[in-house]
Amino acid sequence: MLKHIKVVPLADESLGVRSMCTYIETPDVKILLDAGVSLCPRREGLPPHVEEFRAVRDARRKIIEYARKADVITVSHYHFDHFTPGFASHYEWTSEDTYIEIYSGKTLLIKDPVNNINFNQKKRAHVFTKLVKDIVSELKVADGTQLGFGKTIVKFSPPLPHGPDDTKLGYVLVISIEYNSTEKIVFAPDVQGPISDKSYSYIASEIPDLLILGGPPTYLRGRKLSENNLAKALDNLSRLALLSRTTVISHHMLRDCEWRKYLENLFKQAEKRHKKIITAAELLGEENRFLEANRRKLFEENPPSEEFMRWINLPKEEKAKV
């Protein structure tokens, strides 16, 4: 697909977990994008299935493995599926020192922890930067910056909305990685379509060969996603996908079993124009594993043991001891 930029998705909804973590390697630099992963604690009244815990365990192992290779690690925003926190959790599959394995000795390029950030993320960012500042080789606020590594340019957007312009979920950074002015990937986490025209315009201006795009949360349609914002998201997503050679649809959209029905027309247009629309799993040549989207089905077809159900319903402190 790309001759000089290696792209390895490590964790994603199509791989059974909440994440967009991706490893990028050019001849000049090795980059780990958004080294986080998590599970939804409750979906339709159900906790994660055993298969989801296996998936998050495997994803965490991969993230640690590729973090060892990486020179640079990024944090686009401070949600737990996009960075590794410093606490023990089965949902993130972390111990209290997992973050040390991830970030120690790395150049860490982060979303501004103080400006253009909502209250909850600001608290997380404060704790996180305090933890990592003495273990990383370099800590840089990346908003709106550009860095060179040989013939590789890594560019960060200004803060863009985590969804619509009036969202209370804060802001994210879109990351472009270009090699020798000939190949470019754009990593657009949590833009939710994008819904925001500002986010659309920025991503469109980058004209990537490969676009890794966080789609709209269609599973929240009628609750936290209005019909107007859904329509905007699908329109902007479709236009971006037809600009790029290959688009990887990722994240929120894949939490919906019926996500493909929203893109039926796009798939037809893409085929006519020789564009590819795929998932992270498909990029790897693997089968999709939409575990969260199929959680109820997993519980019905493969009920967990009584021992597992006793454990999952323990208080947080008790659960952590097991």
Backbone bond lengths (Angstrom), bond angles and torsions (degrees), N, CA, C in turn:
res aa  C-N    CA-C-N  psi(-1)  N-CA   C-N-CA  omega(-1)  CA-C   N-CA-C  phi
1 M - - - 1.460 - - 1.526 110.94 -
2 L 1.347 116.79 -57.68 1.459 122.31 173.37 1.522 107.85 -115.82
3 K 1.317 116.96 139.95 1.463 120.16 -175.36 1.520 112.99 -83.14
4 H 1.328 116.78 -32.91 1.459 119.54 -170.54 1.523 114.27 -117.87
5 I 1.325 117.73 -12.14 1.463 121.02 179.40 1.526 108.88 -112.93
6 K 1.320 115.46 118.57 1.465 121.39 177.21 1.528 108.74 -89.21
7 V 1.319 116.78 131.39 1.464 122.45 -177.93 1.526 108.88 -125.26
8 V 1.338 116.47 119.58 1.466 121.08 -178.89 1.531 109.54 -127.73
9 P 1.331 118.61 101.35 1.466 119.62 172.40 1.530 110.01 -64.27
10 L 1.325 116.38 132.58 1.463 120.83 -178.31 1.525 112.65 -107.02
11 A 1.321 116.32 -32.46 1.462 120.37 -177.93 1.525 108.49 -153.27
12 D 1.334 115.56 139.04 1.463 120.16 -172.66 1.528 107.79 -171.98
13 E 1.320 117.32 159.93 1.460 120.41 176.45 1.519 112.11 -58.82
14 S 1.320 117.37 -31.47 1.468 119.74 177.47 1.522 111.74 -73.82
15 L 1.336 116.28 -9.65 1.463 122.41 175.93 1.531 111.03 -109.61
16 G 1.334 116.17 12.16 1.454 120.65 170.15 1.508 117.53 98.66
17 V 1.353 118.10 3.61 1.463 121.13 -175.62 1.526 110.27 -139.46
18 R 1.318 116.08 169.84 1.463 120.98 172.55 1.532 109.04 -89.40
19 S 1.313 116.40 116.55 1.462 120.52 -178.95 1.520 109.01 176.37
20 M 1.340 115.16 165.18 1.465 120.82 166.09 1.528 109.31 -134.11
21 C 1.326 116.93 21.04 1.462 121.19 -173.36 1.532 111.32 -59.17
22 T 1.326 115.15 126.91 1.466 121.75 -175.09 1.524 109.88 -139.34
23 Y 1.315 115.57 137.13 1.469 122.00 176.08 1.520 108.95 -99.03
24 I 1.326 115.78 130.00 1.459 122.70 -179.73 1.527 108.83 -122.24
25 E 1.326 115.98 133.12 1.468 119.54 178.15 1.521 109.53 -133.96
26 T 1.332 115.88 125.79 1.461 121.87 172.20 1.526 106.93 -113.18
27 P 1.330 118.80 174.00 1.465 119.39 176.34 1.530 113.47 -60.49
28 D 1.350 117.21 -13.85 1.465 120.79 -174.79 1.518 114.80 -107.07
29 V 1.334 118.01 -30.26 1.465 119.60 -168.90 1.528 110.42 -154.71
30 K 1.337 114.51 149.99 1.467 121.78 177.60 1.530 108.28 -115.69
31 I 1.328 115.68 123.38 1.463 121.51 -171.15 1.526 110.32 -125.50
32 L 1.322 115.96 133.74 1.462 121.52 173.76 1.528 107.89 -109.65
33 L 1.317 115.97 115.15 1.456 122.10 -177.04 1.527 110.70 -90.96
34 D 1.331 115.98 121.90 1.470 122.42 172.48 1.524 113.07 52.85
35 A 1.326 115.00 72.75 1.467 122.37 -174.39 1.529 111.88 -79.43
36 G 1.318 115.62 66.66 1.454 120.88 178.04 1.515 111.20 -140.54
37 V 1.329 115.56 161.83 1.466 121.32 177.50 1.522 107.35 -159.96
38 S 1.318 116.77 146.07 1.461 119.31 177.29 1.526 110.75 -156.52
39 L 1.327 114.46 171.16 1.464 122.61 173.75 1.522 108.68 -118.83
40 C 1.310 116.14 151.54 1.464 121.32 174.94 1.532 108.22 -76.60
41 P 1.345 118.38 118.65 1.470 120.14 -176.53 1.527 114.09 -60.97
42 R 1.344 116.96 -32.25 1.465 120.73 178.81 1.514 109.91 -143.65
43 R 1.314 116.57 130.68 1.469 122.50 175.42 1.523 107.13 -140.05
44 E 1.308 116.80 121.49 1.468 122.00 -176.22 1.531 110.96 54.49
45 G 1.325 115.61 36.24 1.459 120.73 178.40 1.510 115.01 78.97
46 L 1.334 117.23 3.40 1.467 121.17 -176.73 1.526 111.32 -111.89
47 P 1.340 117.26 142.77 1.462 120.66 173.01 1.525 109.73 -76.94
48 P 1.323 118.63 172.73 1.469 119.80 175.78 1.528 111.46 -59.29
49 H 1.316 115.09 143.14 1.465 121.60 176.36 1.528 109.07 -76.43
50 V 1.327 115.79 161.15 1.472 121.27 177.35 1.527 110.96 -52.31
51 E 1.335 117.16 -41.08 1.467 120.54 -179.58 1.523 111.65 -61.82
52 E 1.326 117.12 -33.34 1.460 120.18 178.01 1.527 111.04 -68.71
53 F 1.324 116.59 -38.96 1.463 118.91 176.86 1.527 111.11 -65.56
54 R 1.323 116.95 -37.18 1.470 119.39 175.57 1.526 110.32 -63.27
55 A 1.337 115.72 -39.77 1.470 120.06 -179.30 1.521 111.57 -66.63
56 V 1.336 117.61 -41.66 1.469 119.55 -179.61 1.525 110.55 -70.36
57 R 1.321 117.09 -34.17 1.473 120.47 174.65 1.523 110.51 -61.22
58 D 1.330 116.47 -48.01 1.464 120.56 -178.79 1.527 111.37 -65.87
59 A 1.335 116.03 -39.20 1.466 119.72 178.98 1.518 110.83 -64.25
60 R 1.321 117.01 -43.10 1.473 120.12 179.24 1.525 110.44 -61.71
61 R 1.311 117.33 -40.61 1.469 120.18 178.23 1.522 111.00 -61.68
62 K 1.335 117.00 -41.44 1.466 120.49 177.97 1.518 111.40 -64.89
63 I 1.323 116.41 -41.89 1.464 119.84 -179.65 1.523 110.35 -61.93
64 I 1.313 117.41 -42.79 1.469 120.80 177.46 1.529 110.38 -63.20
65 E 1.327 116.37 -43.24 1.470 120.90 179.72 1.525 111.54 -59.33
66 Y 1.323 116.79 -47.37 1.464 119.96 -177.08 1.523 112.26 -78.69
67 A 1.324 117.65 -23.99 1.465 119.94 174.04 1.524 110.61 -63.19
68 R 1.327 116.25 -34.62 1.471 119.72 178.44 1.522 111.22 -62.37
69 K 1.345 116.85 -32.22 1.465 121.02 -179.25 1.526 112.37 -80.17
70 A 1.328 116.57 -28.06 1.463 121.40 -167.87 1.524 112.83 -72.31
71 D 1.336 114.88 145.52 1.467 121.64 170.64 1.525 110.12 -90.49
72 V 1.332 114.78 -35.97 1.466 122.77 -172.78 1.527 109.12 -127.60
73 I 1.334 116.34 139.17 1.464 121.78 173.42 1.526 108.11 -127.78
74 T 1.329 116.14 140.28 1.461 120.69 -178.39 1.524 111.51 -113.45
75 V 1.327 114.85 156.32 1.469 122.65 171.08 1.524 106.95 -131.68
76 S 1.329 116.72 109.08 1.469 120.11 -177.34 1.525 112.26 -78.91
77 H 1.336 116.81 -27.26 1.462 122.75 176.06 1.522 107.41 -171.51
78 Y 1.340 115.94 174.92 1.454 119.64 -167.35 1.531 112.98 -108.10
79 H 1.317 115.69 55.99 1.457 122.33 165.88 1.523 107.08 -102.74
80 F 1.337 117.13 146.82 1.463 120.42 -168.82 1.526 114.32 -67.25
81 D 1.334 117.60 -14.03 1.462 118.80 174.00 1.529 111.80 -87.56
82 H 1.356 116.75 7.96 1.467 120.42 -179.96 1.525 113.68 -126.82
83 F 1.316 117.93 -2.78 1.469 121.23 172.01 1.520 107.91 -153.65
84 T 1.326 116.23 165.77 1.463 121.07 -178.36 1.521 109.86 -101.30
85 P 1.329 117.89 113.84 1.462 121.08 -178.59 1.527 111.90 -79.52
86 G 1.324 115.44 171.68 1.458 120.62 -176.65 1.512 113.81 -100.64
87 F 1.319 117.26 39.98 1.462 120.27 176.57 1.526 109.65 -134.31
88 A 1.322 115.09 162.65 1.464 120.76 179.15 1.525 109.85 -84.30
89 S 1.327 116.17 131.18 1.464 120.60 179.62 1.520 110.17 -157.52
90 H 1.323 116.02 133.71 1.461 119.33 174.28 1.520 111.36 -72.25
91 Y 1.328 117.32 -28.23 1.465 120.13 -177.94 1.528 111.88 -72.14
92 E 1.322 117.13 -30.36 1.467 121.67 173.91 1.531 111.40 -100.05
93 W 1.307 117.01 -4.94 1.464 125.80 -176.38 1.537 110.32 52.22
94 T 1.335 113.63 56.97 1.459 120.54 -179.20 1.522 110.67 -124.78
95 S 1.328 114.64 151.44 1.454 121.81 162.39 1.528 106.23 -101.86
96 E 1.312 117.79 -178.23 1.465 120.10 -178.45 1.521 112.75 -69.82
97 D 1.333 117.30 -15.23 1.470 118.61 -178.82 1.529 113.41 -119.82
98 T 1.331 117.88 13.51 1.468 119.85 177.39 1.521 111.28 -58.22
99 Y 1.326 116.73 -38.26 1.470 120.25 -178.74 1.525 111.81 -58.83
100 I 1.331 117.38 -29.28 1.468 120.60 179.20 1.526 109.76 -66.38
101 E 1.343 116.53 -41.68 1.468 120.43 177.11 1.523 111.73 -61.47
102 I 1.325 116.58 -32.58 1.462 121.09 -176.76 1.523 111.80 -79.23
103 Y 1.327 117.08 -50.00 1.466 120.76 -165.17 1.526 115.67 -102.59
104 S 1.312 117.81 -13.08 1.465 120.08 -174.49 1.527 112.15 -59.48
105 G 1.336 116.19 126.69 1.459 122.20 175.74 1.514 115.19 78.71
106 K 1.329 118.29 6.33 1.467 121.30 -175.56 1.532 111.95 -97.60
107 T 1.326 115.16 158.84 1.459 120.91 164.53 1.517 106.47 -82.04
108 L 1.324 116.51 119.57 1.463 121.47 -174.69 1.528 109.44 -111.37
109 L 1.319 115.82 117.04 1.462 123.07 -177.78 1.524 108.13 -108.95
110 I 1.339 116.07 115.12 1.461 119.86 -166.72 1.530 113.58 -124.13
111 K 1.313 113.97 154.80 1.463 121.13 167.55 1.529 108.13 -61.19
112 D 1.331 116.86 138.62 1.466 122.14 178.23 1.532 109.69 -50.46
113 P 1.352 117.41 121.08 1.462 120.08 -176.21 1.528 114.34 -80.90
114 V 1.339 117.13 -3.32 1.470 120.55 -174.31 1.527 112.64 -118.58
115 N 1.329 116.47 -41.71 1.463 121.31 -174.47 1.530 111.93 -104.06
116 N 1.336 116.01 149.85 1.470 121.94 -179.47 1.525 111.03 50.27
117 I 1.311 114.52 58.29 1.461 120.91 -175.82 1.524 108.42 -151.84
118 N 1.327 117.41 143.73 1.461 119.00 179.37 1.528 110.72 -85.31
119 F 1.329 115.87 174.25 1.460 121.02 -170.06 1.528 112.69 -61.84
120 N 1.338 117.01 -49.37 1.466 120.05 -177.21 1.521 112.11 -62.87
121 Q 1.340 116.43 -44.14 1.462 118.91 179.50 1.528 111.12 -67.38
122 K 1.318 116.65 -33.82 1.467 120.18 178.49 1.524 110.74 -62.15
123 K 1.332 116.51 -41.66 1.466 120.43 177.15 1.526 110.65 -62.89
124 R 1.334 116.24 -47.03 1.470 119.98 179.61 1.521 111.02 -62.12
125 A 1.333 115.95 -42.87 1.464 120.80 -178.68 1.520 111.11 -62.88
126 H 1.327 117.02 -38.70 1.468 120.82 179.11 1.526 110.47 -62.19
127 V 1.323 116.42 -47.22 1.471 120.70 179.44 1.526 110.20 -64.21
128 F 1.323 116.23 -44.67 1.466 121.19 -176.65 1.525 111.92 -63.34
129 T 1.317 117.72 -49.43 1.472 120.01 -177.38 1.526 111.06 -65.61
130 K 1.317 116.39 -33.14 1.465 120.13 176.63 1.531 110.71 -64.78
131 L 1.338 116.36 -37.55 1.462 121.23 179.39 1.527 112.70 -69.30
132 V 1.339 116.61 -42.73 1.469 119.76 -168.99 1.524 114.34 -93.02
133 K 1.326 118.34 -15.52 1.474 119.73 -170.51 1.525 113.23 -59.22
134 D 1.325 117.59 -28.94 1.466 119.81 -178.02 1.525 113.83 -96.65
135 I 1.339 117.52 -3.17 1.469 118.62 -179.43 1.526 112.59 -110.37
136 V 1.333 117.66 -17.75 1.467 119.92 179.30 1.520 109.56 -85.20
137 S 1.336 116.33 159.15 1.467 119.07 176.43 1.517 110.77 -78.56
138 E 1.348 116.03 -29.78 1.460 120.68 179.09 1.522 108.93 -156.67
139 L 1.332 116.01 138.73 1.462 122.01 178.91 1.522 108.37 -124.24
140 K 1.339 116.21 117.98 1.466 120.55 -176.19 1.521 111.08 -129.12
141 V 1.325 115.99 135.50 1.460 120.86 168.19 1.523 107.00 -75.34
142 A 1.331 116.52 126.68 1.465 120.21 -167.78 1.522 114.56 -103.95
143 D 1.314 118.85 -11.11 1.469 122.15 -173.54 1.529 111.80 -48.02
144 G 1.330 116.69 120.91 1.455 121.60 174.72 1.511 115.70 68.95
145 T 1.335 117.39 18.04 1.465 120.11 -176.81 1.524 111.48 -106.41
146 Q 1.323 114.69 169.87 1.466 122.16 177.79 1.515 108.03 -140.54
147 L 1.338 116.81 134.25 1.457 121.67 -179.33 1.514 109.78 -127.00
148 G 1.329 116.03 146.82 1.451 121.20 178.08 1.510 111.90 -111.29
149 F 1.329 116.10 136.65 1.465 123.33 174.00 1.523 106.09 -130.82
150 G 1.325 117.72 94.09 1.457 119.83 -174.21 1.517 110.09 60.72
151 K 1.333 116.18 -123.82 1.467 121.07 179.24 1.532 112.66 -89.96
152 T 1.321 115.97 6.78 1.466 120.93 -178.71 1.526 110.85 -102.19
153 I 1.331 115.83 129.65 1.460 121.99 176.02 1.527 108.73 -110.31
154 V 1.325 116.00 127.69 1.462 121.92 175.45 1.525 107.37 -112.44
155 K 1.317 115.69 118.54 1.466 121.61 -173.53 1.528 110.37 -120.94
156 F 1.320 115.34 135.35 1.460 121.62 179.23 1.523 109.86 -112.44
157 S 1.308 115.81 136.91 1.464 120.91 177.96 1.523 110.24 -71.42
158 P 1.328 116.74 164.21 1.460 118.73 161.98 1.526 108.26 -64.15
159 P 1.326 118.79 165.72 1.466 119.81 178.26 1.530 111.38 -58.37
160 L 1.330 115.88 129.85 1.465 122.52 179.92 1.531 109.30 -119.98
161 P 1.332 118.39 151.20 1.468 120.65 -173.95 1.530 113.57 -63.09
162 H 1.318 115.26 139.34 1.460 122.70 172.12 1.527 107.40 -78.34
163 G 1.343 115.50 68.06 1.458 121.27 -175.17 1.515 110.79 114.52
164 P 1.342 118.72 -134.26 1.467 120.84 -179.02 1.522 111.89 -72.30
165 D 1.328 115.81 165.15 1.465 120.56 -177.24 1.520 112.56 -60.04
166 D 1.329 117.67 -31.95 1.469 120.70 -176.78 1.526 112.86 -96.64
167 T 1.317 117.46 19.15 1.461 121.09 -176.96 1.525 112.46 -62.87
168 K 1.328 115.43 148.87 1.462 121.42 173.54 1.529 110.84 -95.97
169 L 1.331 116.05 3.52 1.469 120.67 -176.91 1.521 113.19 -87.86
170 G 1.335 117.37 1.72 1.455 119.91 174.49 1.516 113.72 91.21
171 Y 1.337 114.69 -152.99 1.458 121.90 -171.70 1.524 110.97 -131.31
172 V 1.326 114.72 156.42 1.464 121.62 179.61 1.521 109.36 -130.93
173 L 1.328 115.27 164.28 1.459 121.52 173.53 1.521 109.57 -108.34
174 V 1.317 116.17 133.41 1.464 122.40 170.90 1.522 107.29 -94.12
175 I 1.326 116.67 136.85 1.468 121.44 -172.98 1.524 110.18 -118.52
176 S 1.322 116.19 128.80 1.470 122.36 176.13 1.520 108.72 -111.67
177 I 1.322 116.10 136.40 1.463 121.52 176.87 1.518 107.38 -127.21
178 E 1.328 115.92 118.08 1.464 121.40 -175.53 1.520 109.76 -123.93
179 Y 1.325 115.59 134.59 1.467 120.41 178.47 1.520 110.79 -112.40
180 N 1.318 116.22 122.23 1.468 123.75 170.85 1.533 112.74 54.14
181 S 1.327 116.23 29.41 1.478 122.30 179.56 1.531 113.26 58.05
182 T 1.340 116.79 19.53 1.476 119.67 -177.39 1.525 113.29 -118.97
183 E 1.336 117.55 -27.39 1.463 120.90 -178.94 1.527 109.43 -135.31
184 K 1.317 115.24 139.49 1.470 118.74 -178.96 1.524 110.87 -143.26
185 I 1.329 115.17 134.83 1.458 120.26 168.43 1.526 108.18 -114.57
186 V 1.312 115.85 148.32 1.462 121.72 174.60 1.523 108.18 -124.54
187 F 1.320 114.76 129.25 1.467 123.52 -178.89 1.524 106.86 -109.88
188 A 1.334 116.23 111.26 1.470 121.40 -173.11 1.527 110.52 -120.67
189 P 1.334 117.09 79.96 1.459 120.56 -176.11 1.526 112.95 -78.06
190 D 1.331 115.73 139.56 1.464 122.76 166.82 1.528 115.60 59.36
191 V 1.322 117.16 22.52 1.469 119.64 174.17 1.528 110.84 -79.83
192 Q 1.331 115.84 -11.36 1.466 123.53 173.51 1.529 112.88 60.71
193 G 1.293 115.85 46.69 1.470 120.50 174.72 1.519 114.05 141.65
194 P 1.334 117.40 -71.40 1.467 129.41 12.60 1.526 112.91 -85.63
195 I 1.333 115.02 149.39 1.464 119.94 172.77 1.529 110.03 -76.99
196 S 1.324 115.88 -41.75 1.466 121.07 -176.55 1.527 111.65 -72.47
197 D 1.327 116.29 131.67 1.468 120.08 175.60 1.523 110.85 -67.19
198 K 1.323 116.36 -29.03 1.465 120.37 176.05 1.528 110.09 -62.47
199 S 1.313 116.27 -44.32 1.469 120.71 177.81 1.522 110.61 -65.35
200 Y 1.337 115.98 -42.15 1.466 119.72 177.69 1.525 110.87 -57.53
201 S 1.315 117.06 -49.39 1.468 121.15 -176.43 1.516 111.34 -61.04
202 Y 1.333 116.01 -40.49 1.468 118.47 179.97 1.529 110.81 -64.90
203 I 1.316 117.25 -49.63 1.467 120.37 -177.68 1.523 110.70 -63.67
204 A 1.331 116.74 -42.17 1.469 120.78 -179.99 1.521 111.25 -61.33
205 S 1.323 117.29 -34.20 1.468 120.74 -178.88 1.520 112.24 -68.71
206 E 1.329 116.63 -19.48 1.465 120.66 -178.80 1.533 112.51 -82.25
207 I 1.312 118.32 -24.86 1.473 124.84 178.64 1.537 111.26 44.12
208 P 1.333 117.81 71.52 1.468 120.37 -177.54 1.524 113.59 -80.36
209 D 1.323 115.20 157.67 1.465 120.53 167.64 1.529 109.61 -77.31
210 L 1.344 115.40 -39.36 1.462 121.58 178.37 1.519 108.12 -127.86
211 L 1.315 116.36 124.40 1.464 122.51 179.15 1.523 109.24 -115.17
212 I 1.325 116.16 122.52 1.463 121.86 174.48 1.520 105.98 -103.51
213 L 1.323 116.69 110.28 1.459 121.81 -163.12 1.527 112.72 -123.99
214 G 1.319 115.48 124.84 1.458 120.44 173.75 1.515 110.82 -75.79
215 G 1.324 116.91 115.11 1.460 121.77 -176.59 1.518 112.83 -83.11
216 P 1.338 117.06 175.54 1.465 121.01 -177.35 1.526 112.31 -72.60
217 P 1.336 117.00 151.31 1.473 120.87 179.78 1.522 111.22 -81.01
218 T 1.317 116.28 73.78 1.466 120.52 -176.14 1.527 112.04 -62.62
219 Y 1.328 117.43 -22.74 1.462 120.11 178.34 1.531 111.62 -68.56
220 L 1.331 116.85 -13.26 1.467 121.80 177.29 1.530 111.99 -102.47
221 R 1.309 116.48 12.07 1.469 121.32 -178.60 1.529 110.63 -56.63
222 G 1.337 114.85 132.97 1.455 120.03 179.15 1.510 113.80 84.04
223 R 1.334 117.26 -8.95 1.468 121.12 176.73 1.527 108.65 -114.52
224 K 1.332 115.88 -76.92 1.462 119.67 -179.93 1.523 112.54 -101.92
225 L 1.314 117.23 -3.05 1.464 121.90 177.76 1.523 109.03 -122.96
226 S 1.338 115.79 111.57 1.465 120.30 -179.06 1.522 110.84 -75.52
227 E 1.320 116.03 161.12 1.465 120.46 177.96 1.526 110.97 -62.10
228 N 1.324 116.65 -37.85 1.462 120.69 179.67 1.525 110.99 -64.24
229 N 1.329 116.40 -45.49 1.467 119.64 179.83 1.523 111.79 -69.38
230 L 1.322 117.22 -33.60 1.464 120.05 175.86 1.524 110.27 -62.99
231 A 1.318 116.63 -45.15 1.469 120.46 179.80 1.526 111.13 -61.94
232 K 1.333 116.62 -42.65 1.468 120.35 178.24 1.525 110.80 -63.13
233 A 1.333 115.81 -43.38 1.463 120.60 -178.91 1.523 111.41 -61.17
234 L 1.321 116.55 -46.48 1.465 120.37 -177.58 1.522 111.37 -67.62
235 D 1.324 116.80 -37.07 1.465 120.26 177.90 1.524 110.72 -65.70
236 N 1.331 116.65 -47.58 1.467 120.17 -179.54 1.525 111.62 -65.73
237 L 1.329 116.38 -40.90 1.469 120.34 177.62 1.524 110.16 -59.36
238 S 1.313 116.76 -46.72 1.470 120.99 -177.47 1.518 111.29 -62.55
239 R 1.325 116.50 -43.44 1.465 119.61 179.89 1.529 111.27 -64.04
240 L 1.323 116.78 -40.52 1.468 119.72 178.59 1.525 111.33 -66.58
241 A 1.319 116.83 -41.33 1.466 120.62 -178.48 1.522 111.83 -63.49
242 L 1.326 116.57 -29.83 1.465 119.81 179.43 1.525 112.13 -84.56
243 L 1.331 116.63 -10.42 1.469 120.70 173.44 1.528 111.45 -85.28
244 S 1.330 116.67 -31.20 1.460 122.49 -174.69 1.525 110.63 -93.62
245 R 1.331 116.24 152.19 1.467 119.20 175.50 1.519 110.97 -66.85
246 T 1.329 115.29 -44.39 1.464 121.19 -179.26 1.519 108.92 -136.08
247 T 1.325 116.24 134.40 1.463 121.37 176.42 1.518 109.34 -122.82
248 V 1.320 115.17 127.21 1.463 121.66 173.94 1.529 107.38 -97.25
249 I 1.324 116.77 112.73 1.465 121.58 176.93 1.524 107.97 -81.60
250 S 1.329 115.90 127.33 1.456 119.36 -170.78 1.528 112.45 -137.86
251 H 1.296 113.75 167.65 1.460 126.10 162.19 1.526 114.40 69.31
252 H 1.341 119.30 -124.79 1.462 121.60 -167.44 1.529 113.79 -52.93
253 M 1.314 117.02 -39.13 1.465 120.22 -175.15 1.526 111.81 -63.73
254 L 1.326 116.26 -30.29 1.461 120.47 -175.52 1.526 112.52 -82.84
255 R 1.330 116.62 5.01 1.466 120.68 172.50 1.531 111.08 -86.17
256 D 1.323 115.43 5.16 1.459 123.64 -179.28 1.527 108.46 -116.43
257 C 1.340 117.06 121.06 1.474 120.90 179.94 1.525 112.03 -56.94
258 E 1.325 116.44 -28.97 1.462 120.41 -173.46 1.526 112.20 -103.91
259 W 1.320 117.41 27.61 1.469 120.19 -174.98 1.526 112.74 -59.95
260 R 1.328 116.73 -33.62 1.472 119.16 -176.08 1.531 112.86 -64.73
261 K 1.324 116.63 -29.53 1.471 118.76 -177.07 1.529 111.15 -63.62
262 Y 1.330 116.55 -27.39 1.464 120.08 179.24 1.531 111.91 -72.98
263 L 1.312 116.24 -17.48 1.466 120.71 -174.55 1.528 112.49 -115.95
264 E 1.320 117.46 16.09 1.472 120.36 -176.86 1.525 111.91 -55.38
265 N 1.315 116.67 -46.48 1.465 120.34 -179.10 1.525 110.96 -66.17
266 L 1.335 116.11 -38.76 1.469 120.08 178.51 1.525 111.18 -62.60
267 F 1.322 117.58 -43.29 1.467 120.11 179.17 1.531 110.98 -59.08
268 K 1.333 116.54 -39.52 1.470 120.29 178.59 1.531 111.24 -66.22
269 Q 1.335 116.52 -45.30 1.461 120.32 179.54 1.525 111.02 -64.58
270 A 1.327 115.98 -41.09 1.464 120.56 -178.66 1.525 111.25 -62.43
271 E 1.325 116.25 -40.67 1.468 119.95 178.99 1.529 110.81 -62.56
272 K 1.320 116.97 -42.12 1.465 120.97 179.52 1.527 111.70 -63.67
273 R 1.333 115.90 -34.30 1.468 120.31 -175.78 1.529 112.48 -97.63
274 H 1.331 116.34 7.64 1.471 122.03 178.54 1.532 111.84 60.76
275 K 1.325 115.26 40.59 1.459 122.15 173.93 1.523 108.48 -104.69
276 K 1.332 116.09 150.51 1.463 119.86 179.81 1.525 109.96 -108.45
277 I 1.326 115.83 133.04 1.465 123.11 174.18 1.523 106.18 -121.54
278 I 1.327 117.08 113.11 1.461 120.75 -173.76 1.531 110.32 -138.84
279 T 1.321 115.72 176.01 1.464 122.35 172.02 1.528 109.12 -104.54
280 A 1.325 115.30 170.57 1.464 120.05 177.07 1.527 110.85 -62.03
281 A 1.328 117.04 -40.92 1.468 120.41 178.02 1.520 110.51 -60.42
282 E 1.324 116.62 -43.59 1.464 120.91 -179.78 1.522 111.19 -66.67
283 L 1.324 117.40 -33.78 1.466 120.57 175.22 1.525 110.56 -60.99
284 L 1.322 116.00 -34.36 1.468 121.67 178.44 1.528 112.48 -81.81
285 G 1.326 117.07 -7.93 1.460 120.53 -175.41 1.512 112.93 79.18
286 E 1.344 116.80 23.32 1.458 121.83 -178.70 1.524 110.95 -110.64
287 E 1.333 115.54 165.37 1.458 120.56 175.42 1.526 109.80 -76.91
288 N 1.328 116.03 146.37 1.458 120.52 175.36 1.523 110.28 -67.81
289 R 1.343 114.80 140.73 1.467 120.71 176.69 1.529 107.90 -129.76
290 F 1.316 115.82 82.21 1.464 120.56 -177.71 1.532 108.88 -84.26
291 L 1.318 115.92 74.20 1.462 119.93 -170.59 1.523 112.59 -70.41
292 E 1.331 117.69 -46.03 1.469 118.40 -179.73 1.524 111.14 -62.62
293 A 1.313 116.36 -43.80 1.466 120.32 179.87 1.525 111.58 -60.20
294 N 1.326 116.46 -28.05 1.471 121.68 -177.64 1.527 112.21 -108.32
295 R 1.324 116.56 23.92 1.471 120.00 -175.16 1.529 112.32 -57.83
296 R 1.314 117.46 -47.97 1.466 119.58 -179.18 1.531 110.76 -60.05
297 K 1.318 116.19 -41.89 1.466 120.90 179.28 1.529 110.58 -63.60
298 L 1.331 116.99 -39.58 1.465 120.90 178.35 1.526 110.74 -61.25
299 F 1.327 116.56 -43.62 1.465 120.09 179.63 1.525 111.56 -66.28
300 E 1.328 116.51 -34.97 1.468 119.76 -179.21 1.523 111.83 -73.93
301 E 1.333 116.77 -40.88 1.462 120.45 -174.22 1.527 113.26 -88.57
302 N 1.329 116.43 -24.73 1.462 120.34 -178.30 1.528 108.94 -140.88
303 P 1.331 117.80 72.09 1.466 120.90 -175.47 1.530 111.56 -60.10
304 P 1.337 117.70 133.52 1.465 120.20 177.69 1.526 111.15 -66.66
305 S 1.315 115.68 162.49 1.460 121.28 179.94 1.532 110.43 -69.10
306 E 1.322 115.98 161.02 1.469 120.83 176.43 1.522 110.30 -61.66
307 E 1.331 115.83 -36.61 1.467 120.48 179.46 1.538 110.72 -61.08
308 F 1.347 116.10 -43.85 1.465 120.09 178.53 1.526 110.63 -62.92
309 M 1.321 117.68 -44.10 1.462 120.93 -177.58 1.526 111.09 -66.20
310 R 1.334 117.50 -35.16 1.468 119.23 175.27 1.522 109.92 -63.42
311 W 1.342 115.94 -43.34 1.471 120.57 -179.08 1.528 111.74 -65.37
312 I 1.317 117.62 -46.99 1.464 120.69 -174.45 1.523 111.36 -64.91
313 N 1.336 117.13 -24.19 1.465 120.47 -178.84 1.526 113.42 -95.55
314 L 1.331 116.90 4.95 1.462 120.30 174.82 1.524 110.15 -69.05
315 P 1.333 118.40 154.10 1.467 120.40 170.99 1.528 110.18 -58.19
316 K 1.322 116.27 154.91 1.464 122.27 -174.48 1.526 112.41 -52.28
317 E 1.340 116.36 -44.99 1.470 120.26 -176.72 1.526 111.19 -65.92
318 E 1.337 116.36 -39.97 1.460 120.54 179.47 1.528 111.04 -70.15
319 K 1.324 115.72 -40.20 1.466 120.78 -179.60 1.522 110.86 -59.96
320 A 1.336 116.34 -39.52 1.465 121.42 -176.81 1.525 112.30 -65.51
321 K 1.327 116.97 -21.52 1.464 120.36 -178.74 1.522 112.22 -79.25
322 V 1.336 116.60 -16.87 1.472 121.19 -174.57 1.512 110.41 -95.04
